[in-house]
Amino acid sequence: MKNEDLIKTLQDCISKCNNCADACLDETNVQMMLECIRLDRVCAAVCQATAIALSTNSSAEFKGLVKACQEICGKCADECAKHEAEHCKGCAEACRKCAEACAAY
């Protein structure tokens, strides 16, 4: 996988995680969504850092960051998949795609 392709996948994941976290705050039982919100925020931040790192000329040095991104995306996908809300389902799908893209990098 090329850096540009992974960066696009990361950006989609960032967008979906931010959207999900924001939408979770509007849910009736926000307490039930706390872990989802936390993982969304962390996942978006790790994806952002990974995208920035991969946009540099020394991107080969960041395999560990890509691996960490794969792990957090997997955790976020698992958490979001527990919820019925459409924003959670969309986030879970984006996170799974991102985890797979990181694994293929």
Secondary structure, 3 states (H helix, E strand, C coil): CCHHHHHHHHHHHHHHHHHHHHHHCCCCCHHHHHHHHHHHHHHHHHHHHHHHHHCCCCHHHHHHHHHHHHHHHHHHHHHHCCCCCHHHHHHHHHHHHHHHHHHHC
